[in-house]
Amino acid sequence: MVIIVHSLETKASIAANIGAKDYSYYFVLEKYRKVLSTFATVIEIRNPERDVDVIYHECQARDELCLFFSFTPPFKTATELQCPTICVFAWEYATVPTDTWGGDLRNDWRTVFSKYGCAVTHSNFSVRAVRQAMGKDFPVWSIPAPVWDDYIKLYKKGGTSAQSQVFDLSFKGVLLDFQGCDTPSASEESKTDFIEERSSQNDDAEITVHLKGIIYTTVFNPNDGRKNWMDLVWGFCWAFRNVEDVTLVMKLAYYDFEAIRAMVIHEIKKLAPFKCRVVALHGYLNDNDYAKLITGSTYIVNTAHGEGQCLPLMEYMSAGKPAVAPAHTAMEDYINNDNAFVVKSSMEWIHWPHDPRQALRTFRYRINWESLYNAYLESYHVAKNDPVRYSLMSACAVESLKKYCSEAVVKKRLKIVFRKHGLKNKDVLIFNLRKIWRLAFKSVQLLRTRHVNLLLSTRAFFRKAVNARSPRLHNFLRNGYVRLKKLFQKGDAFYRKTGVQEPHQEIDPNVSSHPEGPDTISVDASLSGWFKQETAELIEGFKILPEDVVLDAGCGDSPFSYFCAMQGAEVILTDIDAKKVLTMMERLKDSRASSVKAFVCDASSLPIRSVSVSKIIAMEILEHVDDPKTLLKDLVRVGKPGAQYLITVPDPVAETVQKDLLPPVYFEKPNHVRMIGRQEFEQLVMDAGLVVEQHKYYGFYWSIWWIFFWACKQDLCPPWHPLLQSWTETWKRLLETEQGPIIKKILDNFMPKSQAIIARKPSV
């Protein structure tokens, strides 16, 4: 089975769009991806109208199930697709939109639901809203984002403390710290001083904040009125205006802090004087610091008018943090009196959030302010004086979220969705067996590559024992060494017996389907330094390790990704051609790759997190794009410090010779739109911020082959013209001579098919 996924944001764009409309769908997709990949091959696309049906028809041709999971609101879901589509959406209002405005029929969500016949949302509340509009038997499932398994690791059973010891939180961004605001501002003129005293002005500054005591944490977008954050802050400051050992930490989720800075300061300023501490953080917390904030928090707080599921609340409660929150909308599925101080609420009229008419068609929940105030006081009393109750609430939070959003629960519900679309149990079993087989291959390979050092280490220890004249230790180590050696020998035998055939059938770096048998091609490529199996080098100087994350940008259907996958690396495929991405995913399905991810996208705008890749491959793509500098800039963005790059382009000498023979379309989009000279190539790479380590030239054989190919005017498939066969045989005979490799090297430098640069991103 193939599952296509899509959200409006990507890894590359999300940081600049935190807090924008529908940004949270990206995080839901990322949480889903891990579970979906246990059922199927997952391919992420950027353009549903262009790519989805291309992949779907390819899957149909080989009788493989294909589904499209669109992580978008229904009114932004493509409706002209033939592929079975499942809209995955969050909703927090009592009714779904059933009106049409602006000439877009999708604004009536019933149109989208009727088109595809099913939907996935994240709560029973949303399921009821959909069925109210579509009928009680409409197939809509509540499947939340699976977050529990990632955050249960932070829970310490029996060791959860309500009061935090002093800990430091470091991040790059902006800090607002209202500590000890026990003197009200006397005049409007003091407002400027008040702001400047409590603001870090540089959003690129490295900031450390010290936290201790009883900590209430909340995560929200101040520009989203649904979050109702002002009630949250007002209730806190009034409840604790005379209490010094309590802190409210507000993690602000909005990309433009300057747009919200004055608003946040103004609201808190109005509440002075108070002795409690209010801290606002705006900036990126890495995984360690975010985990530190979770474990250091006493409670997680939410006062929203409605939630589609609320990922921060789910994360904190999965880690054993009780909540101060209402039990309405999606929160009714996991908030209760055993794990939270439940805040009362009541319904009030409101319009659908995307309705420009602002017609009152639905309901949201109004927070009972007195109930919130009392919940703060009661929670503080428990944290200070009742550790047993706090510990029980913590355990109940963990258990409630396990039942709501664990991977086991999500997998069970997804199976129901897949069965409705025709997936059989045996298909899932076969897919998982393939994954287990792949992991077994990688484990054996790791043993093979590392056992030499281990055995040498054991020998050294063995010699020390002999020198120490300890007969018993001598015998113990000797027997242990012999058994360990036999174990590795069995592992090697198993590897040779069961290993997937190495990629010698597709070894040419220029053309994946060559005109003759592989002998000539293999020898030529090997002499150029390609595919060195014994040293795990894709090309000499570019080694692939099992711990590498390899990006093949513009992967096409070439063998480079397969070679990297067979070394046990994690492989990321990207290409603008959906068919080629699907073909490569199929080819790597049974490889030894630790994981394979695929994106149908333009290489100039990669949906990949910055500083996350250790090896980047860009083979013959710079000549296809309008702006090579922009493409290289994005490749550099995703590379880790010290990342290595393998970049190739056609050599201008061969291109110039062929130019008069080639049809004009060859130098038009989407084919080659530029020739890149040798010095120009190096300068492009250096201007992108990379350090050139090697500049290689290879493929004279292919330069001549392509000249003959154009002269023969034949299709790019066998049977091959006698001239092409004669050239391949001539080249084979040349390489077999004593001077053949030397002549090849001279000719490769004179008129190569391609030039390759190996470069590195500076470590600092």
C-alpha positions in Angstrom: 0.0 0.0 0.0 1.1 3.6 -0.7 -0.1 6.5 1.4 0.3 10.0 0.0 0.4 12.8 2.6 0.1 16.5 2.4 -0.1 19.6 4.6 0.1 23.2 3.7 3.3 23.7 5.7 6.6 21.7 5.5 9.7 21.3 7.6 11.3 24.1 5.7 8.4 26.6 6.1 6.9 25.8 9.5 9.4 27.9 11.5 8.5 31.1 9.6 4.8 30.3 9.9 4.2 29.3 13.5 0.8 30.6 14.5 -0.4 31.2 10.9 -3.7 29.7 9.9 -3.7 25.9 9.9 0.0 25.7 10.8 -0.7 22.9 13.4 -1.7 20.5 10.7 2.0 20.1 9.9 2.7 18.8 13.4 -0.3 16.4 13.2 1.1 15.0 9.9 4.5 14.5 11.5 3.0 12.6 14.4 0.9 10.5 12.1 3.8 9.8 9.7 5.6 7.3 12.1 2.4 5.2 12.5 1.4 5.4 8.8 4.8 4.1 7.9 4.1 0.9 9.8 1.3 0.1 7.3 2.6 1.5 4.0 5.1 3.4 1.9 4.6 7.1 2.8 5.2 9.8 0.1 4.8 13.5 0.9 3.7 15.8 -1.9 3.5 19.6 -2.2 0.9 19.9 -5.0 -2.1 17.6 -4.7 -3.7 18.5 -8.0 -0.5 17.7 -9.9 0.9 14.7 -8.0 -1.7 12.7 -6.3 -3.4 11.1 -9.3 -0.1 10.4 -11.0 1.0 8.2 -8.1 -2.5 6.7 -7.8 -2.6 5.6 -11.4 0.9 4.1 -11.1 -0.3 2.1 -8.1 -3.4 1.0 -9.9 -1.3 -0.3 -12.8 0.5 -2.7 -10.4 -2.7 -3.5 -8.4 -1.5 -1.7 -5.3 -3.8 0.1 -2.9 -3.2 3.9 -2.7 -4.7 6.4 -0.3 -4.3 10.2 0.0 -4.3 11.6 3.5 -4.9 15.4 3.3 -4.0 17.1 6.5 -6.0 20.2 5.7 -9.4 21.7 6.7 -12.1 20.3 4.4 -12.6 23.7 2.7 -8.9 23.5 1.6 -8.9 19.9 0.5 -8.7 19.2 -3.2 -11.9 17.8 -4.6 -11.1 16.9 -8.2 -9.0 13.8 -7.4 -9.6 10.3 -8.5 -7.5 8.9 -5.7 -9.4 7.8 -2.6 -8.9 10.8 -0.3 -9.2 11.0 3.5 -9.4 14.5 4.9 -7.8 14.6 8.4 -8.9 17.7 10.2 -9.4 19.3 13.6 -12.6 21.0 14.7 -13.8 22.6 17.9 -17.2 24.0 17.2 -20.7 22.5 17.8 -21.6 22.4 14.1 -19.7 22.1 10.8 -20.1 24.7 8.1 -23.1 24.0 5.9 -23.4 27.3 4.1 -21.7 28.4 0.9 -20.0 31.7 0.3 -17.5 33.3 -2.0 -18.4 30.9 -4.8 -16.5 28.0 -3.3 -18.7 24.9 -2.8 -16.1 23.5 -0.4 -17.2 26.1 2.2 -20.1 23.8 2.7 -18.1 20.9 4.2 -20.8 18.4 3.2 -19.6 18.8 -0.4 -16.1 17.5 0.5 -17.4 14.7 2.8 -19.9 13.6 0.2 -17.2 13.6 -2.5 -14.9 11.2 -0.7 -17.4 9.4 1.5 -15.4 9.5 4.8 -13.2 11.6 7.1 -10.9 11.5 10.0 -10.9 13.9 12.9 -9.4 13.9 16.4 -12.3 13.8 18.9 -15.7 12.3 19.6 -17.0 15.9 19.8 -16.0 16.5 16.2 -17.4 13.1 15.1 -20.8 14.2 16.5 -20.7 17.5 14.7 -19.9 15.8 11.4 -22.6 13.2 11.8 -25.1 15.8 12.7 -24.6 17.2 9.2 -24.0 14.0 7.3 -26.2 11.4 9.1 -25.5 9.1 12.0 -24.0 6.3 9.8 -21.5 8.5 8.0 -18.0 6.9 8.3 -16.0 9.5 10.3 -13.4 8.3 12.8 -11.8 10.0 15.8 -8.1 9.4 15.6 -5.9 11.8 17.5 -2.2 12.5 16.8 -0.2 9.7 18.5 1.9 11.7 21.0 1.7 9.6 24.2 4.6 7.2 23.4 7.1 10.1 22.8 6.3 11.9 26.1 5.7 9.0 28.5 9.5 8.8 28.6 9.5 12.0 30.7 7.2 10.6 33.4 8.8 9.3 36.6 6.3 7.0 38.3 6.3 7.6 42.0 8.9 10.3 41.7 6.8 13.2 40.4 7.3 16.3 42.5 4.9 19.2 42.4 7.6 21.8 43.2 10.5 22.2 40.9 14.1 22.6 41.9 15.9 25.5 40.3 16.6 24.8 36.7 17.8 26.9 33.7 16.1 27.1 30.4 18.2 28.3 27.4 16.9 29.4 24.1 17.4 31.9 21.3 14.6 34.4 21.1 12.8 37.0 23.3 12.0 36.9 27.0 9.4 38.9 28.9 9.9 38.5 32.6 7.4 40.1 34.9 8.8 39.2 38.3 7.9 41.2 41.3 5.5 43.6 39.6 4.3 44.8 42.9 4.1 48.5 42.0 1.4 49.6 39.6 2.4 52.0 36.9 1.6 55.5 38.1 1.3 57.2 34.7 1.2 56.6 31.0 4.8 57.9 30.7 6.0 55.0 32.8 4.7 52.5 30.2 7.9 52.8 28.1 10.1 52.2 31.1 8.0 49.3 32.2 8.3 47.6 28.8 12.1 48.2 28.4 12.9 46.9 31.9 11.1 43.6 31.3 12.0 42.9 27.6 15.0 41.4 25.9 15.1 43.6 22.7 17.1 41.3 20.5 15.2 38.2 19.2 18.5 36.6 18.1 20.0 36.8 21.6 20.9 33.6 23.6 18.7 33.8 26.7 18.8 31.8 29.9 15.9 32.0 32.3 16.0 30.5 35.9 12.8 28.8 37.1 11.8 27.3 40.4 8.9 26.6 42.7 5.3 25.8 41.5 5.2 26.3 37.7 2.1 26.6 35.6 2.9 26.3 31.9 0.8 27.2 28.9 1.5 27.2 25.1 -0.6 29.3 22.8 -0.8 31.8 19.9 -1.7 35.2 21.3 -3.2 36.2 18.0 -5.7 33.3 18.0 -8.8 34.5 19.8 -10.0 30.9 20.3 -7.2 30.4 22.9 -8.8 32.9 25.3 -5.4 33.5 26.9 -6.4 36.7 28.6 -8.7 34.8 31.0 -5.8 32.5 31.7 -3.4 35.3 32.7 -6.0 37.4 34.6 -7.1 34.4 36.6 -3.5 33.5 37.5 -2.5 37.1 38.5 -5.6 37.6 40.6 -5.4 34.2 42.3 -1.6 34.6 43.2 -1.2 38.4 43.4 0.2 38.0 46.9 2.1 34.7 46.4 5.8 34.8 45.4 6.7 31.1 44.9 4.5 30.5 41.8 5.3 31.2 38.1 3.3 31.2 35.0 5.4 30.3 31.9 3.8 31.3 28.6 5.4 29.7 25.6 4.2 32.0 22.8 3.6 30.3 19.4 3.6 33.0 16.8 6.1 33.7 14.1 6.2 37.5 14.4 6.9 38.6 18.0 6.8 42.3 17.2 3.2 41.9 16.2 2.2 40.6 19.6 4.8 42.1 22.0 2.9 45.3 22.8 -0.4 43.4 23.2 1.1 40.9 25.7 2.9 43.6 27.7 -0.2 45.8 27.8 -2.5 43.1 29.2 0.0 42.1 31.9 0.8 45.7 32.8 -2.9 46.3 33.6 -2.8 43.6 36.2 0.0 45.1 38.4 0.6 45.0 41.3 1.2 41.3 41.8 3.9 39.3 43.5 3.7 36.2 41.5 5.9 35.8 38.4 4.8 35.8 34.8 7.3 34.8 32.1 6.7 34.9 28.4 9.1 33.0 26.1 9.2 33.5 22.3 11.7 31.4 20.4 12.7 27.9 19.5 13.3 25.4 22.3 15.4 22.4 21.3 14.2 19.0 22.3 16.2 18.9 25.5 15.1 22.3 26.7 11.4 21.5 25.8 11.7 18.3 27.8 13.3 20.2 30.6 10.3 22.7 30.6 7.8 19.8 30.7 9.5 17.9 33.5 10.0 21.2 35.5 6.4 22.2 35.2 3.8 21.5 37.9 0.7 22.0 35.8 -0.3 22.6 32.2 -3.0 25.2 31.8 -5.6 25.7 29.1 -8.6 28.1 29.0 -9.5 27.9 25.3 -13.0 28.4 23.9 -12.5 25.1 22.1 -9.8 22.6 21.0 -9.5 20.3 18.0 -7.2 18.2 20.2 -4.5 20.5 21.7 -1.1 18.9 21.2 0.7 20.8 24.0 -2.0 19.7 26.6 -1.7 16.1 25.3 2.1 16.2 25.5 2.3 17.6 29.1 -0.3 15.2 30.4 1.3 12.2 28.7 4.4 13.2 30.7 2.4 13.1 33.9 1.5 16.7 34.4 -2.0 17.4 35.7 -4.0 20.1 34.0 -6.0 23.2 34.8 -8.5 23.1 31.9 -12.1 22.8 30.9 -13.6 19.4 29.8 -15.3 20.6 26.6 -14.8 19.9 22.8 -11.9 17.5 22.2 -10.7 17.8 25.8 -13.8 16.0 27.0 -12.1 12.8 25.7 -9.2 13.0 28.2 -9.8 15.7 30.8 -11.6 14.6 34.0 -11.6 15.3 37.7 -9.0 12.5 38.3 -6.3 14.2 36.2 -7.2 17.8 36.2 -8.8 20.7 38.0 -11.7 21.0 35.7 -12.8 24.6 34.8 -16.5 25.0 34.2 -17.8 26.5 30.9 -21.0 27.2 29.1 -22.0 27.7 25.4 -22.3 30.9 23.6 -23.0 31.9 20.0 -20.1 32.4 17.6 -19.4 32.4 13.8 -17.3 29.8 12.0 -13.7 31.1 12.1 -13.2 31.2 8.3 -16.6 32.8 7.5 -16.1 36.4 6.4 -19.8 37.1 6.9 -19.3 36.4 10.7 -22.8 35.0 10.7 -23.8 33.4 14.0 -24.1 29.8 13.0 -22.5 27.8 15.7 -21.4 27.7 19.4 -18.2 27.9 21.4 -17.5 27.6 25.1 -17.3 30.6 27.5 -15.0 30.0 30.5 -16.5 30.4 34.0 -14.0 32.9 35.4 -14.9 32.1 39.1 -14.3 28.4 38.4 -10.9 29.2 36.8 -9.9 31.3 39.8 -10.9 28.5 42.3 -9.1 25.9 40.1 -5.9 27.9 40.4 -6.2 28.1 44.2 -7.1 24.5 44.7 -4.3 23.3 42.4 -1.8 25.5 44.4 -3.0 24.0 47.6 -2.5 20.4 46.3 1.0 21.2 45.0 2.0 22.7 48.4 0.2 20.4 50.8 -1.1 17.2 49.3 1.7 15.3 47.5 -0.3 12.0 47.5 -3.2 13.5 45.5 -0.8 15.2 43.1 1.0 11.9 42.5 -2.4 10.2 41.9 -3.5 12.9 39.5 -0.2 12.6 37.6 -0.6 8.8 37.2 -4.2 9.3 36.0 -3.1 11.9 33.5 -0.7 9.4 32.0 -3.3 6.6 31.9 -6.0 8.8 30.4 -3.7 10.0 27.6 -2.6 6.4 26.9 -6.2 5.5 26.2 -6.6 8.6 24.0 -3.5 9.1 21.9 -1.0 6.2 22.2 0.3 4.6 19.1 -1.5 1.4 19.9 -4.8 3.1 20.0 -4.1 5.1 16.7 -3.0 1.9 14.9 -6.1 0.1 15.9 -8.4 2.8 14.6 -6.4 3.3 11.4 -6.8 -0.4 10.6 -10.5 0.2 10.5 -10.0 3.0 8.0 -7.7 0.9 5.9 -10.1 -2.1 5.9 -12.9 0.1 4.7 -10.7 1.0 1.7 -9.8 -2.6 0.9 -6.6 -3.4 2.9 -6.3 -7.0 4.0 -4.6 -8.1 7.2 -2.1 -10.2 5.2 -1.0 -7.0 3.4 -0.1 -5.3 6.7 1.7 -8.5 7.8 3.8 -8.7 4.7 4.7 -5.0 4.9 5.9 -5.4 8.6 7.8 -8.6 7.8 9.7 -6.6 5.2 10.6 -4.0 7.7 11.8 -6.6 10.2 13.8 -8.2 7.5 15.4 -4.9 6.6 16.3 -4.2 10.3 17.8 -7.7 10.5 20.0 -6.9 7.5 21.2 -3.6 9.1 22.0 -5.3 12.4 24.1 -8.0 10.7 25.8 -5.3 8.6 26.6 -3.3 11.8 28.1 -6.4 13.3 30.2 -7.0 10.2 31.6 -3.5 10.0 32.4 -3.2 13.7 33.4 -6.7 14.9 37.1 -6.2 13.9 37.7 -3.5 16.4 35.7 -5.4 19.1 37.8 -8.5 18.5 41.1 -6.5 18.6 39.9 -5.0 21.8 39.1 -8.4 23.2 42.6 -9.7 22.3 44.2 -6.7 24.0 42.2 -7.5 27.2 43.1 -11.2 26.8 46.8 -10.4 26.7 46.5 -8.3 29.8 45.0 -11.2 31.6 47.9 -13.5 30.5 50.4 -10.9 31.7 48.6 -10.8 35.0 49.1 -14.6 35.3 45.5 -15.3 36.2 44.7 -18.8 34.9 41.0 -18.6 35.7 40.6 -15.3 33.9 42.8 -16.6 31.2 40.5 -19.5 30.5 37.4 -17.4 30.8 38.6 -14.8 28.3 39.9 -17.4 25.9 36.6 -19.3 25.8 34.6 -16.0 25.5 36.8 -14.8 22.7 36.3 -18.1 20.8 32.5 -18.0 21.2 32.4 -14.3 20.1 34.5 -15.1 17.1 32.2 -18.0 16.1 29.1 -15.7 16.6 30.5 -13.1 14.2 31.5 -15.8 11.7 27.9 -17.1 11.8 26.7 -13.5 11.2 29.0 -13.2 8.2 27.7 -16.4 6.8 24.1 -15.3 7.3 24.9 -12.0 5.6 26.4 -13.7 2.6 23.6 -16.3 2.4 20.6 -13.9 2.8 21.9 -10.5 1.7 20.1 -8.7 -1.0 22.2 -8.6 -4.2 24.5 -5.7 -4.3 23.6 -3.0 -6.8 25.9 -4.1 -9.6 23.1 -4.2 -12.2 22.6 -0.4 -12.0 26.0 1.0 -11.5 26.5 3.7 -14.1 26.4 7.2 -12.6 25.1 8.7 -15.9 22.4 6.3 -17.2 20.6 3.7 -15.2 19.7 1.7 -18.3 22.8 1.0 -20.3 22.9 -0.3 -23.9 25.1 -3.4 -23.3 25.8 -5.9 -20.5 27.0 -4.4 -17.2 30.7 -5.5 -17.6 31.9 -2.5 -19.6 29.8 -0.1 -17.6 30.9 -1.5 -14.3 34.6 -1.4 -15.1 34.4 2.1 -16.4 32.5 3.4 -13.4 34.8 1.5 -11.0 37.9 3.1 -12.6 36.2 6.5 -12.1 35.9 5.7 -8.4 32.1 5.0 -8.2 30.3 2.4 -6.1 33.3 1.2 -3.9 31.5 -1.6 -2.0 34.5 -2.5 0.0 34.9 1.0 1.5 31.2 2.0 1.4 32.1 5.0 -0.8 29.5 6.1 -3.4 32.4 7.8 -5.1 35.9 7.9 -3.8 36.0 10.4 -1.0 32.3 10.2 -0.3 31.7 7.5 2.3 28.3 6.4 3.4 27.9 5.2 7.0 24.9 3.5 8.7 24.4 6.5 10.9 24.2 8.9 8.0 21.1 10.8 6.9 21.4 11.0 3.1 19.4 13.4 0.9 19.2 12.6 -2.8 17.8 15.8 -4.3 16.4 15.2 -7.7 16.8 11.5 -7.2 15.2 10.5 -10.6 15.6 6.7 -11.1 19.3 6.5 -10.6 21.2 4.0 -8.4 22.7 6.4 -5.9 20.0 6.2 -3.3 20.0 2.4 -3.5 23.8 2.3 -2.8 23.3 4.5 0.2 20.3 2.5 1.4 22.4 -0.7 1.2 24.9 0.8 3.6 22.1 1.1 6.2 21.8 4.9 6.1 18.5 6.8 6.4 17.6 8.0 2.9 15.5 11.0 1.9 14.3 11.1 -1.7 13.0 14.2 -3.4 12.1 14.8 -7.0 9.6 16.9 -9.0 8.4 13.8 -10.8 6.0 11.8 -8.7 6.4 8.6 -10.8 10.1 8.6 -10.3 9.7 9.1 -6.5 7.3 6.2 -6.4 9.6 4.0 -8.5 12.5 4.7 -6.1 10.4 4.0 -3.0 9.5 0.7 -4.5 13.1 -0.1 -5.3 14.3 0.8 -1.8 11.4 -1.0 -0.1 13.5 -4.1 0.7 16.9 -2.4 1.1 18.8 -2.2 4.3 18.0 1.5 4.8 17.2 2.4 8.4 14.3 4.4 7.0 13.2 5.9 3.7 11.3 9.2 3.3 10.0 10.6 0.1 8.9 14.1 -1.0 7.5 15.2 -4.4 8.8 18.7 -4.5 11.1 21.2 -6.2 14.7 20.9 -5.0 14.9 24.7 -4.6 12.3 24.6 -1.7 12.9 21.4 0.2 10.3 20.4 2.9 13.2 19.3 5.1 14.2 20.6 8.5 17.3 22.8 8.6 20.6 21.3 9.8 19.3 17.7 9.7 21.2 15.9 6.9 24.8 14.6 6.9 25.2 13.6 3.2 23.7 15.6 0.3 23.6 14.2 -3.2 22.6 16.5 -6.1 23.3 14.7 -9.4 22.8 16.7 -12.6 20.1 19.1 -11.4 21.8 22.6 -11.4 21.6 22.7 -15.2 17.9 22.3 -15.1 17.0 25.3 -12.8 16.6 29.0 -13.4 18.5 29.9 -10.3 21.3 27.5 -9.2 22.3 29.8 -6.4 18.8 29.5 -4.7 18.9 25.7 -5.1 22.4 25.4 -3.5 21.4 27.8 -0.7 18.5 25.4 0.3 20.8 22.4 0.1 23.3 24.1 2.4 20.4 25.0 4.7 19.5 21.4 5.4 23.0 20.2 5.9 24.5 19.7 9.3 27.7 21.4 10.3 30.4 19.2 8.6 27.9 17.7 6.2 29.4 16.4 2.9 28.0 17.3 -0.5 28.3 15.4 -3.8 27.2 17.7 -6.7 27.5 16.9 -10.4 26.8 18.8 -13.6 27.4 18.0 -17.3 30.8 19.2 -18.5 30.6 22.1 -21.1 33.1 20.5 -23.5 30.9 17.5 -24.3 27.8 19.7 -24.2 29.3 22.1 -26.8 30.3 19.2 -29.1 26.8 17.8 -29.0 25.0 21.1 -29.3 24.6 21.1 -33.1 23.4 17.5 -33.0 20.8 17.9 -30.3 17.2 18.8 -31.0 16.4 22.3 -29.7 14.1 21.0 -27.0 17.2 19.6 -25.3 18.1 23.1 -24.2 14.6 24.2 -23.1 12.7 23.5 -19.9 12.5 21.1 -18.3 15.8 19.9 -19.9 19.1 21.7 -19.8 18.7 25.5 -19.6 22.4 26.3 -19.1 26.0 25.1 -19.4 28.1 25.4 -16.3 31.9 25.9 -16.9 34.4 24.2 -14.6 35.6 27.4 -12.8 32.0 28.6 -12.7 30.9 25.4 -11.1 33.6 25.7 -8.3 32.7 29.3 -7.7 28.9 28.5 -7.4 29.7 25.9 -4.8 32.1 28.2 -2.8 29.7 31.1 -3.0 27.0 28.9 -1.4 29.3 28.6 1.7 30.9 25.2 1.0 34.5 24.2 1.0 35.5 22.3 -2.1 37.4 19.1 -1.3 37.7 17.4 -4.7 36.8 18.3 -8.3 36.5 15.2 -10.5 35.9 14.5 -14.2 34.5 11.3 -15.6 32.5 9.7 -18.4 34.4 10.2 -21.7 32.8 6.9 -22.8 29.4 8.4 -22.3 30.3 11.6 -24.1 31.1 9.7 -27.3 28.2 7.3 -26.8 25.7 10.2 -26.7 27.3 11.8 -29.8 26.8 8.5 -31.6 23.3 8.1 -30.2 22.2 11.4 -31.7 23.9 10.5 -35.0 22.0 7.2 -35.1 18.6 8.9 -34.4 17.3 5.9 -32.5 15.0 5.7 -29.4 16.5 5.4 -26.0 15.8 1.7 -25.7 17.1 -1.6 -27.3 17.7 -3.0 -29.8 20.8 -0.7 -30.0 22.2 0.5 -33.2 25.4 -1.4 -34.4 27.4 1.8 -34.0 26.6 2.0 -30.3 27.4 -1.7 -29.9 30.7 -1.2 -31.7 31.6 1.7 -29.5 30.9 -0.2 -26.3 33.0 -3.1 -27.5 35.9 -0.8 -28.5 35.8 0.9 -25.1 35.8 -2.5 -23.4 38.9 -3.7 -25.4 40.7 -0.4 -24.5 40.1 -0.8 -20.8 41.4 -4.4 -21.0 44.8 -3.1 -22.2 47.7 -2.3 -19.9 47.5 1.4 -20.7 43.7 1.4 -20.8 43.0 2.9 -17.3 45.6 5.6 -17.9 44.1 6.6 -21.3 40.7 6.6 -19.8 41.8 9.1 -17.1 43.4 11.4 -19.8 40.2 11.3 -21.9 38.0 11.8 -18.9 39.8 15.0 -18.1 39.8 16.1 -21.8 36.0 15.6 -22.6 34.1 14.1 -19.6 30.4 13.6 -19.7 30.2 15.1 -16.2 32.1 16.9 -13.5 31.7 16.2 -9.8 32.5 18.3 -6.8 32.8 16.8 -3.3 32.4 19.7 -0.8 31.9 20.1 2.9 29.8 22.5 5.0 32.1 24.2 7.6 31.7 22.8 11.1 31.5 26.3 12.6 
